[in-house]
Amino acid sequence: MPIAPPSADRTVTEPTFEGLTKLFAEGQPSLGIFADEGGQFIGGHAMNSENRLKTLTALNDLWQGNPIRRTRAGDGAYTLFGRRLAVHLMIQPEVARGLLADGTATGTGFLPRFLITEPPSTIGTRLSSLTRRDDGALGRFSERLRTILETPMSMDPETRELQPRALCLSPDARALLVAFADTIEQEQRTGASLAHVTGFASKAAEQAVRIAAVLALWGDLMAPAITAQAMAWGIALAQFYLSEAVRLADTALVSAETAQAEGLRLWILDRWPEQAHRLDRDPATITPKDAMQYGPNALREAKTARKLMATLADSGWLAALPEGEIIGGVSRKVAYRIVRPRDVV
C-alpha cells in the first residue's frame, strides 16, 4: 500500500499540542500558529486550566528548537528532531491584558518569547478618500515572499528533519550585540528601569539577533553572516518591542488591580452586610482582616487586602476611621466606614 504524502498544511489556528505534534509527525517540519482571532487559541482547549501549563512549556521547548518527545499508549514513543514553529496572534486588547497579567504565562517565559505591540487605534480616521495603495511595494513584497516560500527547505528527505545551516555574526555585529546585551542586563538590577520585566528583558538580546537573522535572510537567503547593519536593525526593533512589553505589562497590572478592587467593592456592598450580621457586627464598618477572612479568594493575603481597601478609600468608596477605633469590641489600627452609592455626592 503506497504511503500517503506529507500534509501540505503550513499553518493552523487553534491546535492542541497533541494535534500540533501529530501534524509535525505527518506533515511539514516548519509550521505556524497564525490567527487573526487569537482569542480562539487563548480561550481554546489547549489553554484551559487543565492543559495550560503543559501547552505553555511545550511551546517554549519548540521556540528553543528542542526535539519533541512523545510517549503515549496509543501512539507509542517517538522523538521528532528539527521541527520549528512560528506563532503570530492578533488579540483584542481586553483579552491580551488578561494574558499579560497572567503570572503563569509570564513566569514560564511564554510571553517573553513574543514580540508584543498594541498599535494606537485608527478608528475615526480610516477614510477611504485618504487611502493610498502602493501596488509597487506590495508587489515586491509578495514576490520576495513567494521566492522564499518556494525555496526548498534544507531537511532530511526521510525523517523531514530540518537541517538549517549556521548563520554567524560578523565581528562588528557581535560587538553591537554584546554592548546591547550588557546594557539591558544592567537595567535589570533592583530598582532599575527593567527590574519589573526581567522575563522580557532577559530575552531582548536573543530577540535582537533573531530579528537580525530574519532581516539578513530576507535580503539574501545565502547571506554568509549577519552584518552590523542587520544587527543594528534587529537591536532597534528589539528595543521597541521591549518598550512595548514594559508599557503593556504595566497597563495589565493596573487593570488587574482595578478589577480586584472592583470585585472587593461589590463584595462589600452585596455580601458583607449578611456576614456582618452573622458576626454581630456593624455592617457599616469593615477592616482589612474582615476582607481577608471572608472576602473573595484573591484577598487571602493581608498585603493585598490592605492595598485594595486603600485603593477603594482613595476612590471614595471607603472612609478611613481614626486609629484605635473600636470595631467588634477590638481596637483597630486600620478600619473603614463603608460609603454606599447613595452617600456619594
Helices and strands as residue ranges (DSSP letters): E 11-12, H 17-26, E 30-35, H 39-42, G 45-47, H 52-64, E 68-72, E 76-80, E 84-89, H 93-100, H 103-107, G 111-113, G 128-130, H 135-150, E 168-169, H 171-186, G 195-197, H 198-202, H 204-219, E 225-226, H 228-270, H 272-278, E 285-286, H 288-294, G 297-299, H 302-314, E 318-320, E 325-327, E 330-332, E 336-338, G 341-343
